[in-house]
């Protein structure tokens, strides 16, 4: 993590293995200084509640292409 640029876009699933919540991972990364955090989920964006302000967007799980 110390070698990753803080401006790197990071996409985090809402539900991870072993009952880990994506929001907890996002909070950890945000506190470390990462700025471009997104949720990647199969849920509709409008169904997610309590999305922190530092989450810049909610996308599907298809690969991001630019």
Beta strands, then each sheet from edge to edge (+ up, - down):
strand 1: 10-13
strand 2: 37-40
strand 3: 55-59
sheet 1: 1+ 2+ 3+
end
